[in-house]
Amino acid sequence: MDDVISKILQMDEEARKLDEEAQAEKIASHAEVLKKRKEVYEEYLESAKTHIEEYKAAEKKAAEKKWKKTAKYYDNVSRELEKKFRDNKDKWVDEIVNGVLSYGNYQ
């Protein structure tokens, strides 16, 4: 009988030991999962930051290109208007003056 009780106590001690090891492994696994989750999150953030910087650089380049095109267009328009003014200013002044003077004759 003592032998049976001794074996039961021994089995109980082994079961407790296995349970403690399992609990310790569970805690270690949980900590490892948290650590891995943090690593993955940080890698994702770093990747996102890199993508954002690349996107910003591409958008800046596109905006500069568009601005140069717009500035060139308005420079051309400005030159054309100035040329038309130089070529036609005397004619336009004469037309305005004659129009004003002829309006006065109709009253």
BADOVO-215521 format. One record per atom (N, C-alpha, C, O): residue in three letters; chain; atom name; x, y, z. Coordinates in steps of 0.2 Angstrom, whole numbers, always signed. Each point is the difference from the previous one (the first is absolute). Layout:
<nodes>
+------+------+------+-------+-------+-------+
! code ! unit ! site !    xx !    yy !    zz !
+------+------+------+-------+-------+-------+
!  ALA !    A !   CA !     X !     Y !     Z !
...
+------+------+------+-------+-------+-------+
</nodes>
This chain:
<nodes>
+------+------+------+-------+-------+-------+
! code ! unit ! site !    xx !    yy !    zz !
+------+------+------+-------+-------+-------+
!  MET !    A !    N !    +4 !    -6 !    +0 !
!  MET !    A !   CA !    -4 !    +6 !    +0 !
!  MET !    A !    C !    +4 !    +6 !    +0 !
!  MET !    A !    O !    -1 !    +5 !    -3 !
!  ASP !    A !    N !    +7 !    -5 !    +7 !
!  ASP !    A !   CA !    +4 !    +6 !    +0 !
!  ASP !    A !    C !    +3 !    +1 !    -7 !
!  ASP !    A !    O !    +2 !    +5 !    -1 !
!  ASP !    A !    N !    +0 !   -11 !    -2 !
!  ASP !    A !   CA !    +2 !    +1 !    -7 !
!  ASP !    A !    C !    -4 !    +3 !    -5 !
!  ASP !    A !    O !    +2 !    +4 !    -4 !
!  VAL !    A !    N !    -9 !    -5 !    +5 !
!  VAL !    A !   CA !    -5 !    +3 !    -4 !
!  VAL !    A !    C !    +0 !    +7 !    +1 !
!  VAL !    A !    O !    -1 !    +5 !    -4 !
!  ILE !    A !    N !    +0 !    -3 !   +11 !
!  ILE !    A !   CA !    +0 !    +7 !    +2 !
!  ILE !    A !    C !    +6 !    +4 !    -3 !
!  ILE !    A !    O !    +0 !    +5 !    -2 !
!  SER !    A !    N !    +6 !    -8 !    +3 !
!  SER !    A !   CA !    +6 !    +3 !    -2 !
!  SER !    A !    C !    +0 !    +1 !    -8 !
!  SER !    A !    O !    +2 !    +5 !    -2 !
!  LYS !    A !    N !    -4 !   -10 !    -1 !
!  LYS !    A !   CA !    -1 !    +1 !    -8 !
!  LYS !    A !    C !    -5 !    +6 !    -1 !
!  LYS !    A !    O !    +1 !    +4 !    -5 !
!  ILE !    A !    N !    -6 !    -4 !    +8 !
!  ILE !    A !   CA !    -5 !    +5 !    -1 !
!  ILE !    A !    C !    +3 !    +7 !    +1 !
!  ILE !    A !    O !    -1 !    +5 !    -3 !
!  LEU !    A !    N !    +4 !    -4 !    +9 !
!  LEU !    A !   CA !    +4 !    +6 !    +2 !
!  LEU !    A !    C !    +5 !    +2 !    -5 !
!  LEU !    A !    O !    +1 !    +6 !    -2 !
!  GLN !    A !    N !    +3 !   -11 !    -1 !
!  GLN !    A !   CA !    +5 !    +1 !    -5 !
!  GLN !    A !    C !    -3 !    +2 !    -6 !
!  GLN !    A !    O !    +2 !    +5 !    -3 !
!  MET !    A !    N !    -8 !    -8 !    +1 !
!  MET !    A !   CA !    -4 !    +2 !    -6 !
!  MET !    A !    C !    -2 !    +7 !    +0 !
!  MET !    A !    O !    +0 !    +4 !    -4 !
!  ASP !    A !    N !    -3 !    -2 !   +10 !
!  ASP !    A !   CA !    -3 !    +6 !    +2 !
!  ASP !    A !    C !    +6 !    +6 !    -1 !
!  ASP !    A !    O !    -1 !    +5 !    -3 !
!  GLU !    A !    N !    +7 !    -7 !    +6 !
!  GLU !    A !   CA !    +5 !    +5 !    +0 !
!  GLU !    A !    C !    +3 !    +1 !    -8 !
!  GLU !    A !    O !    +1 !    +5 !    -1 !
!  GLU !    A !    N !    -1 !   -10 !    -2 !
!  GLU !    A !   CA !    +2 !    +0 !    -7 !
!  GLU !    A !    C !    -6 !    +4 !    -4 !
!  GLU !    A !    O !    +2 !    +4 !    -5 !
!  ALA !    A !    N !    -8 !    -5 !    +6 !
!  ALA !    A !   CA !    -5 !    +4 !    -3 !
!  ALA !    A !    C !    +0 !    +7 !    +2 !
!  ALA !    A !    O !    -1 !    +5 !    -5 !
!  ARG !    A !    N !    +3 !    -3 !   +11 !
!  ARG !    A !   CA !    +0 !    +7 !    +2 !
!  ARG !    A !    C !    +7 !    +3 !    -4 !
!  ARG !    A !    O !    -1 !    +6 !    -2 !
!  LYS !    A !    N !    +6 !   -10 !    +2 !
!  LYS !    A !   CA !    +6 !    +2 !    -3 !
!  LYS !    A !    C !    -2 !    +2 !    -8 !
!  LYS !    A !    O !    +2 !    +5 !    -3 !
!  LEU !    A !    N !    -5 !   -10 !    +0 !
!  LEU !    A !   CA !    -2 !    +1 !    -7 !
!  LEU !    A !    C !    -5 !    +6 !    -1 !
!  LEU !    A !    O !    +1 !    +4 !    -5 !
!  ASP !    A !    N !    -5 !    -3 !   +10 !
!  ASP !    A !   CA !    -5 !    +6 !    +0 !
!  ASP !    A !    C !    +4 !    +6 !    +0 !
!  ASP !    A !    O !    -1 !    +5 !    -3 !
!  GLU !    A !    N !    +6 !    -5 !    +8 !
!  GLU !    A !   CA !    +4 !    +6 !    +1 !
!  GLU !    A !    C !    +4 !    +2 !    -6 !
!  GLU !    A !    O !    +0 !    +6 !    -3 !
!  GLU !    A !    N !    +3 !   -11 !    +0 !
!  GLU !    A !   CA !    +4 !    +1 !    -7 !
!  GLU !    A !    C !    -5 !    +2 !    -5 !
!  GLU !    A !    O !    +2 !    +5 !    -4 !
!  ALA !    A !    N !    -8 !    -8 !    +3 !
!  ALA !    A !   CA !    -5 !    +3 !    -5 !
!  ALA !    A !    C !    -2 !    +7 !    +1 !
!  ALA !    A !    O !    +0 !    +4 !    -4 !
!  GLN !    A !    N !    -1 !    -2 !   +11 !
!  GLN !    A !   CA !    -2 !    +7 !    +1 !
!  GLN !    A !    C !    +6 !    +4 !    -2 !
!  GLN !    A !    O !    -1 !    +6 !    -2 !
!  ALA !    A !    N !    +7 !    -8 !    +4 !
!  ALA !    A !   CA !    +6 !    +4 !    -2 !
!  ALA !    A !    C !    +1 !    +1 !    -7 !
!  ALA !    A !    O !    +2 !    +5 !    -3 !
!  GLU !    A !    N !    -3 !   -10 !    -1 !
!  GLU !    A !   CA !    +0 !    +0 !    -7 !
!  GLU !    A !    C !    -5 !    +4 !    -3 !
!  GLU !    A !    O !    +1 !    +4 !    -5 !
!  LYS !    A !    N !    -7 !    -4 !    +8 !
!  LYS !    A !   CA !    -6 !    +4 !    -2 !
!  LYS !    A !    C !    +2 !    +7 !    +1 !
!  LYS !    A !    O !    -1 !    +4 !    -5 !
!  ILE !    A !    N !    +4 !    -2 !   +10 !
!  ILE !    A !   CA !    +2 !    +7 !    +2 !
!  ILE !    A !    C !    +5 !    +2 !    -5 !
!  ILE !    A !    O !    +0 !    +6 !    -3 !
!  ALA !    A !    N !    +5 !   -10 !    +2 !
!  ALA !    A !   CA !    +6 !    +1 !    -5 !
!  ALA !    A !    C !    -3 !    +1 !    -7 !
!  ALA !    A !    O !    +2 !    +5 !    -4 !
!  SER !    A !    N !    -7 !    -9 !    +2 !
!  SER !    A !   CA !    -3 !    +0 !    -7 !
!  SER !    A !    C !    -3 !    +7 !    +0 !
!  SER !    A !    O !    +0 !    +3 !    -6 !
!  HIS !    A !    N !    -4 !    -2 !   +11 !
!  HIS !    A !   CA !    -4 !    +7 !    -1 !
!  HIS !    A !    C !    +5 !    +6 !    +0 !
!  HIS !    A !    O !    -2 !    +4 !    -4 !
!  ALA !    A !    N !    +7 !    -4 !    +7 !
!  ALA !    A !   CA !    +5 !    +5 !    +0 !
!  ALA !    A !    C !    +3 !    +0 !    -7 !
!  ALA !    A !    O !    +1 !    +6 !    -3 !
!  GLU !    A !    N !    +0 !   -12 !    +0 !
!  GLU !    A !   CA !    +3 !    +0 !    -6 !
!  GLU !    A !    C !    -4 !    +3 !    -6 !
!  GLU !    A !    O !    +1 !    +3 !    -4 !
!  VAL !    A !    N !    -8 !    -5 !    +5 !
!  VAL !    A !   CA !    -5 !    +2 !    -5 !
!  VAL !    A !    C !    +0 !    +8 !    +1 !
!  VAL !    A !    O !    -1 !    +3 !    -5 !
!  LEU !    A !    N !    +1 !    +0 !   +11 !
!  LEU !    A !   CA !    -1 !    +7 !    +1 !
!  LEU !    A !    C !    +6 !    +3 !    -4 !
!  LEU !    A !    O !    +0 !    +6 !    -3 !
!  LYS !    A !    N !    +6 !    -9 !    +5 !
!  LYS !    A !   CA !    +6 !    +3 !    -3 !
!  LYS !    A !    C !    +0 !    +0 !    -8 !
!  LYS !    A !    O !    +2 !    +5 !    -3 !
!  LYS !    A !    N !    -4 !   -11 !    +0 !
!  LYS !    A !   CA !    -1 !    -1 !    -7 !
!  LYS !    A !    C !    -5 !    +5 !    -3 !
!  LYS !    A !    O !    +2 !    +3 !    -5 !
!  ARG !    A !    N !    -7 !    -2 !    +9 !
!  ARG !    A !   CA !    -5 !    +5 !    -3 !
!  ARG !    A !    C !    +3 !    +7 !    +0 !
!  ARG !    A !    O !    -2 !    +4 !    -5 !
!  LYS !    A !    N !    +5 !    -2 !   +10 !
!  LYS !    A !   CA !    +3 !    +6 !    +0 !
!  LYS !    A !    C !    +5 !    +1 !    -5 !
!  LYS !    A !    O !    +1 !    +5 !    -4 !
!  GLU !    A !    N !    +3 !   -10 !    +2 !
!  GLU !    A !   CA !    +5 !    +0 !    -5 !
!  GLU !    A !    C !    -3 !    +1 !    -7 !
!  GLU !    A !    O !    +2 !    +4 !    -4 !
!  VAL !    A !    N !    -7 !    -8 !    +3 !
!  VAL !    A !   CA !    -4 !    +1 !    -6 !
!  VAL !    A !    C !    -3 !    +7 !    -1 !
!  VAL !    A !    O !    +0 !    +3 !    -5 !
!  TYR !    A !    N !    -3 !    -1 !   +10 !
!  TYR !    A !   CA !    -3 !    +7 !    +0 !
!  TYR !    A !    C !    +5 !    +5 !    -1 !
!  TYR !    A !    O !    -1 !    +5 !    -4 !
!  GLU !    A !    N !    +7 !    -5 !    +7 !
!  GLU !    A !   CA !    +5 !    +5 !    -1 !
!  GLU !    A !    C !    +3 !    -1 !    -7 !
!  GLU !    A !    O !    +1 !    +5 !    -4 !
!  GLU !    A !    N !    -1 !   -11 !    +1 !
!  GLU !    A !   CA !    +3 !    -1 !    -7 !
!  GLU !    A !    C !    -6 !    +3 !    -5 !
!  GLU !    A !    O !    +2 !    +4 !    -5 !
!  TYR !    A !    N !    -8 !    -5 !    +7 !
!  TYR !    A !   CA !    -5 !    +3 !    -4 !
!  TYR !    A !    C !    +0 !    +8 !    +0 !
!  TYR !    A !    O !    -1 !    +3 !    -5 !
!  LEU !    A !    N !    +2 !    +0 !   +11 !
!  LEU !    A !   CA !    +0 !    +7 !    +0 !
!  LEU !    A !    C !    +6 !    +3 !    -4 !
!  LEU !    A !    O !    +0 !    +5 !    -3 !
!  GLU !    A !    N !    +6 !    -9 !    +4 !
!  GLU !    A !   CA !    +6 !    +2 !    -4 !
!  GLU !    A !    C !    -1 !    +0 !    -7 !
!  GLU !    A !    O !    +2 !    +4 !    -4 !
!  SER !    A !    N !    -5 !    -9 !    +2 !
!  SER !    A !   CA !    -2 !    -1 !    -8 !
!  SER !    A !    C !    -5 !    +5 !    -2 !
!  SER !    A !    O !    +1 !    +3 !    -5 !
!  ALA !    A !    N !    -6 !    -1 !    +9 !
!  ALA !    A !   CA !    -5 !    +5 !    -1 !
!  ALA !    A !    C !    +4 !    +7 !    -1 !
!  ALA !    A !    O !    -2 !    +4 !    -4 !
!  LYS !    A !    N !    +6 !    -3 !    +9 !
!  LYS !    A !   CA !    +4 !    +6 !    +0 !
!  LYS !    A !    C !    +4 !    +1 !    -7 !
!  LYS !    A !    O !    +0 !    +5 !    -3 !
!  THR !    A !    N !    +3 !   -10 !    +1 !
!  THR !    A !   CA !    +4 !    +0 !    -6 !
!  THR !    A !    C !    -4 !    +1 !    -6 !
!  THR !    A !    O !    +1 !    +4 !    -4 !
!  HIS !    A !    N !    -7 !    -7 !    +4 !
!  HIS !    A !   CA !    -5 !    +0 !    -6 !
!  HIS !    A !    C !    -2 !    +8 !    +0 !
!  HIS !    A !    O !    -1 !    +3 !    -5 !
!  ILE !    A !    N !    -1 !    -1 !   +11 !
!  ILE !    A !   CA !    -2 !    +7 !    +0 !
!  ILE !    A !    C !    +5 !    +5 !    -2 !
!  ILE !    A !    O !    -1 !    +5 !    -4 !
!  GLU !    A !    N !    +7 !    -6 !    +6 !
!  GLU !    A !   CA !    +6 !    +5 !    -3 !
!  GLU !    A !    C !    +1 !    -1 !    -7 !
!  GLU !    A !    O !    +1 !    +5 !    -4 !
!  GLU !    A !    N !    -2 !   -11 !    +1 !
!  GLU !    A !   CA !    +1 !    -1 !    -7 !
!  GLU !    A !    C !    -6 !    +3 !    -4 !
!  GLU !    A !    O !    +1 !    +3 !    -5 !
!  TYR !    A !    N !    -7 !    -3 !    +8 !
!  TYR !    A !   CA !    -6 !    +3 !    -3 !
!  TYR !    A !    C !    +1 !    +7 !    +0 !
!  TYR !    A !    O !    -2 !    +4 !    -5 !
!  LYS !    A !    N !    +4 !    -1 !   +11 !
!  LYS !    A !   CA !    +1 !    +7 !    +1 !
!  LYS !    A !    C !    +5 !    +3 !    -6 !
!  LYS !    A !    O !    -1 !    +5 !    -3 !
!  ALA !    A !    N !    +6 !    -9 !    +3 !
!  ALA !    A !   CA !    +5 !    +2 !    -5 !
!  ALA !    A !    C !    -3 !    +0 !    -7 !
!  ALA !    A !    O !    +2 !    +5 !    -4 !
!  ALA !    A !    N !    -5 !   -10 !    +2 !
!  ALA !    A !   CA !    -3 !    -1 !    -7 !
!  ALA !    A !    C !    -6 !    +6 !    -1 !
!  ALA !    A !    O !    +0 !    +3 !    -5 !
!  GLU !    A !    N !    -4 !    -2 !   +10 !
!  GLU !    A !   CA !    -5 !    +5 !    +0 !
!  GLU !    A !    C !    +4 !    +7 !    -1 !
!  GLU !    A !    O !    -3 !    +5 !    -4 !
!  LYS !    A !    N !    +8 !    -4 !    +8 !
!  LYS !    A !   CA !    +4 !    +7 !    -1 !
!  LYS !    A !    C !    +2 !    +1 !    -7 !
!  LYS !    A !    O !    +0 !    +5 !    -3 !
!  LYS !    A !    N !    +3 !   -11 !    +1 !
!  LYS !    A !   CA !    +3 !    +1 !    -7 !
!  LYS !    A !    C !    -5 !    +1 !    -5 !
!  LYS !    A !    O !    +1 !    +4 !    -5 !
!  ALA !    A !    N !    -7 !    -7 !    +5 !
!  ALA !    A !   CA !    -6 !    +1 !    -4 !
!  ALA !    A !    C !    -2 !    +7 !    +0 !
!  ALA !    A !    O !    -2 !    +3 !    -5 !
!  ALA !    A !    N !    +1 !    +0 !   +11 !
!  ALA !    A !   CA !    -2 !    +6 !    +2 !
!  ALA !    A !    C !    +5 !    +5 !    -3 !
!  ALA !    A !    O !    -3 !    +5 !    -4 !
!  GLU !    A !    N !    +9 !    -6 !    +4 !
!  GLU !    A !   CA !    +5 !    +5 !    -3 !
!  GLU !    A !    C !    +0 !    +0 !    -7 !
!  GLU !    A !    O !    +0 !    +5 !    -3 !
!  LYS !    A !    N !    -1 !   -11 !    +0 !
!  LYS !    A !   CA !    -1 !    -1 !    -7 !
!  LYS !    A !    C !    -6 !    +4 !    -3 !
!  LYS !    A !    O !    +0 !    +3 !    -5 !
!  LYS !    A !    N !    -6 !    -4 !    +9 !
!  LYS !    A !   CA !    -6 !    +3 !    -2 !
!  LYS !    A !    C !    +1 !    +8 !    +1 !
!  LYS !    A !    O !    -2 !    +4 !    -5 !
!  TRP !    A !    N !    +5 !    -2 !   +10 !
!  TRP !    A !   CA !    +1 !    +7 !    +1 !
!  TRP !    A !    C !    +5 !    +3 !    -6 !
!  TRP !    A !    O !    -2 !    +6 !    -2 !
!  LYS !    A !    N !    +7 !    -9 !    +1 !
!  LYS !    A !   CA !    +4 !    +2 !    -6 !
!  LYS !    A !    C !    -4 !    +1 !    -6 !
!  LYS !    A !    O !    +1 !    +5 !    -4 !
!  LYS !    A !    N !    -5 !   -10 !    +2 !
!  LYS !    A !   CA !    -4 !    +0 !    -6 !
!  LYS !    A !    C !    -5 !    +6 !    +0 !
!  LYS !    A !    O !    -1 !    +3 !    -4 !
!  THR !    A !    N !    -2 !    -2 !   +10 !
!  THR !    A !   CA !    -5 !    +5 !    +1 !
!  THR !    A !    C !    +4 !    +7 !    -1 !
!  THR !    A !    O !    -3 !    +5 !    -3 !
!  ALA !    A !    N !    +8 !    -4 !    +7 !
!  ALA !    A !   CA !    +4 !    +6 !    -1 !
!  ALA !    A !    C !    +2 !    +2 !    -7 !
!  ALA !    A !    O !    +0 !    +5 !    -2 !
!  LYS !    A !    N !    +2 !   -11 !    -1 !
!  LYS !    A !   CA !    +2 !    +1 !    -7 !
!  LYS !    A !    C !    -6 !    +3 !    -5 !
!  LYS !    A !    O !    +1 !    +4 !    -4 !
!  TYR !    A !    N !    -6 !    -7 !    +6 !
!  TYR !    A !   CA !    -6 !    +1 !    -4 !
!  TYR !    A !    C !    -2 !    +8 !    +1 !
!  TYR !    A !    O !    -1 !    +4 !    -5 !
!  TYR !    A !    N !    +1 !    -2 !   +11 !
!  TYR !    A !   CA !    -2 !    +7 !    +2 !
!  TYR !    A !    C !    +6 !    +5 !    -2 !
!  TYR !    A !    O !    -2 !    +5 !    -2 !
!  ASP !    A !    N !    +8 !    -7 !    +2 !
!  ASP !    A !   CA !    +5 !    +4 !    -3 !
!  ASP !    A !    C !    -1 !    +1 !    -8 !
!  ASP !    A !    O !    +0 !    +6 !    -2 !
!  ASN !    A !    N !    -2 !   -11 !    -1 !
!  ASN !    A !   CA !    -2 !    +0 !    -7 !
!  ASN !    A !    C !    -6 !    +5 !    -2 !
!  ASN !    A !    O !    +0 !    +4 !    -4 !
!  VAL !    A !    N !    -5 !    -5 !    +8 !
!  VAL !    A !   CA !    -6 !    +4 !    +0 !
!  VAL !    A !    C !    +2 !    +7 !    +1 !
!  VAL !    A !    O !    -2 !    +5 !    -4 !
!  SER !    A !    N !    +6 !    -3 !    +9 !
!  SER !    A !   CA !    +2 !    +6 !    +2 !
!  SER !    A !    C !    +4 !    +4 !    -6 !
!  SER !    A !    O !    -1 !    +5 !    -2 !
!  ARG !    A !    N !    +5 !    -9 !    -1 !
!  ARG !    A !   CA !    +4 !    +2 !    -5 !
!  ARG !    A !    C !    -4 !    +2 !    -6 !
!  ARG !    A !    O !    +1 !    +5 !    -4 !
!  GLU !    A !    N !    -6 !   -10 !    +2 !
!  GLU !    A !   CA !    -5 !    +2 !    -5 !
!  GLU !    A !    C !    -4 !    +6 !    +1 !
!  GLU !    A !    O !    -1 !    +4 !    -5 !
!  LEU !    A !    N !    -1 !    -3 !   +11 !
!  LEU !    A !   CA !    -4 !    +6 !    +1 !
!  LEU !    A !    C !    +4 !    +6 !    +0 !
!  LEU !    A !    O !    -2 !    +5 !    -3 !
!  GLU !    A !    N !    +8 !    -5 !    +5 !
!  GLU !    A !   CA !    +4 !    +6 !    +0 !
!  GLU !    A !    C !    +2 !    +1 !    -7 !
!  GLU !    A !    O !    +0 !    +6 !    -2 !
!  LYS !    A !    N !    +1 !   -11 !    -3 !
!  LYS !    A !   CA !    +1 !    +1 !    -7 !
!  LYS !    A !    C !    -6 !    +3 !    -3 !
!  LYS !    A !    O !    +1 !    +5 !    -4 !
!  LYS !    A !    N !    -7 !    -7 !    +5 !
!  LYS !    A !   CA !    -6 !    +2 !    -2 !
!  LYS !    A !    C !    -1 !    +8 !    +2 !
!  LYS !    A !    O !    -2 !    +4 !    -4 !
!  PHE !    A !    N !    +4 !    -3 !   +10 !
!  PHE !    A !   CA !    -1 !    +7 !    +2 !
!  PHE !    A !    C !    +5 !    +5 !    -3 !
!  PHE !    A !    O !    -2 !    +5 !    -3 !
!  ARG !    A !    N !    +8 !    -8 !    +2 !
!  ARG !    A !   CA !    +5 !    +5 !    -4 !
!  ARG !    A !    C !    -2 !    +1 !    -7 !
!  ARG !    A !    O !    +1 !    +5 !    -2 !
!  ASP !    A !    N !    -3 !   -11 !    -1 !
!  ASP !    A !   CA !    -2 !    +1 !    -7 !
!  ASP !    A !    C !    -6 !    +4 !    -1 !
!  ASP !    A !    O !    -1 !    +3 !    -6 !
!  ASN !    A !    N !    -4 !    -3 !   +11 !
!  ASN !    A !   CA !    -6 !    +3 !    -2 !
!  ASN !    A !    C !    -2 !    +6 !    +5 !
!  ASN !    A !    O !    -6 !    +3 !    -1 !
!  LYS !    A !    N !   +10 !    -1 !    +5 !
!  LYS !    A !   CA !    -2 !    +5 !    +5 !
!  LYS !    A !    C !    -2 !    +7 !    -3 !
!  LYS !    A !    O !    -5 !    +3 !    +2 !
!  ASP !    A !    N !    +9 !    -1 !    -7 !
!  ASP !    A !   CA !    -2 !    +6 !    -4 !
!  ASP !    A !    C !    -7 !    -1 !    -3 !
!  ASP !    A !    O !    -4 !    +5 !    +0 !
!  LYS !    A !    N !    +3 !   -10 !    -3 !
!  LYS !    A !   CA !    -6 !    -1 !    -4 !
!  LYS !    A !    C !    -6 !    +0 !    +5 !
!  LYS !    A !    O !    -5 !    +3 !    -1 !
!  TRP !    A !    N !    +6 !    -7 !    +7 !
!  TRP !    A !   CA !    -5 !    +0 !    +5 !
!  TRP !    A !    C !    -2 !    +6 !    +3 !
!  TRP !    A !    O !    -5 !    +2 !    +1 !
!  VAL !    A !    N !   +11 !    +2 !    +0 !
!  VAL !    A !   CA !    -1 !    +7 !    +3 !
!  VAL !    A !    C !    -4 !    +4 !    -5 !
!  VAL !    A !    O !    -5 !    +4 !    +2 !
!  ASP !    A !    N !    +7 !    -4 !    -8 !
!  ASP !    A !   CA !    -4 !    +4 !    -5 !
!  ASP !    A !    C !    -7 !    -2 !    +0 !
!  ASP !    A !    O !    -5 !    +4 !    -1 !
!  GLU !    A !    N !    +3 !   -11 !    +1 !
!  GLU !    A !   CA !    -7 !    -2 !    -1 !
!  GLU !    A !    C !    -4 !    +2 !    +7 !
!  GLU !    A !    O !    -5 !    +2 !    -1 !
!  ILE !    A !    N !    +8 !    -2 !    +6 !
!  ILE !    A !   CA !    -3 !    +2 !    +6 !
!  ILE !    A !    C !    -2 !    +7 !    +0 !
!  ILE !    A !    O !    -5 !    +3 !    +2 !
!  VAL !    A !    N !   +11 !    +1 !    -4 !
!  VAL !    A !   CA !    -1 !    +7 !    +0 !
!  VAL !    A !    C !    -6 !    +2 !    -5 !
!  VAL !    A !    O !    -4 !    +4 !    +1 !
!  ASN !    A !    N !    +5 !    -7 !    -7 !
!  ASN !    A !   CA !    -5 !    +2 !    -5 !
!  ASN !    A !    C !    -7 !    -3 !    +2 !
!  ASN !    A !    O !    -5 !    +4 !    -2 !
!  GLY !    A !    N !    +4 !    -9 !    +5 !
!  GLY !    A !   CA !    -6 !    -3 !    +3 !
!  GLY !    A !    C !    -3 !    +5 !    +5 !
!  GLY !    A !    O !    -6 !    +2 !    +0 !
!  VAL !    A !    N !   +10 !    +1 !    +4 !
!  VAL !    A !   CA !    -2 !    +4 !    +5 !
!  VAL !    A !    C !    -2 !    +7 !    -3 !
!  VAL !    A !    O !    -6 !    +3 !    +2 !
!  LEU !    A !    N !   +10 !    -1 !    -7 !
!  LEU !    A !   CA !    -2 !    +7 !    -3 !
!  LEU !    A !    C !    -6 !    -1 !    -4 !
!  LEU !    A !    O !    -4 !    +5 !    -1 !
!  SER !    A !    N !    +3 !   -11 !    -2 !
!  SER !    A !   CA !    -6 !    +0 !    -5 !
!  SER !    A !    C !    -6 !    -1 !    +5 !
!  SER !    A !    O !    -6 !    +1 !    -3 !
!  TYR !    A !    N !    +7 !    -4 !    +9 !
!  TYR !    A !   CA !    -6 !    -1 !    +4 !
!  TYR !    A !    C !    -3 !    +7 !    +2 !
!  TYR !    A !    O !    -6 !    +1 !    +1 !
!  GLY !    A !    N !   +11 !    +4 !    +0 !
!  GLY !    A !   CA !    -2 !    +6 !    +2 !
!  GLY !    A !    C !    -4 !    +4 !    -5 !
!  GLY !    A !    O !    -4 !    +4 !    +1 !
!  ASN !    A !    N !    +5 !    -6 !    -8 !
!  ASN !    A !   CA !    -3 !    +3 !    -5 !
!  ASN !    A !    C !    -7 !    -2 !    -1 !
!  ASN !    A !    O !    -4 !    +4 !    -3 !
!  TYR !    A !    N !    +2 !   -10 !    +6 !
!  TYR !    A !   CA !    -7 !    -2 !    +0 !
!  TYR !    A !    C !    -4 !    +3 !    +5 !
!  TYR !    A !    O !    -6 !    -1 !    +0 !
!  GLN !    A !    N !    +8 !    +4 !    +5 !
!  GLN !    A !   CA !    -4 !    +2 !    +5 !
!  GLN !    A !    C !    -3 !    +6 !    -1 !
!  GLN !    A !    O !    -4 !    +3 !    +4 !
+------+------+------+-------+-------+-------+
</nodes>
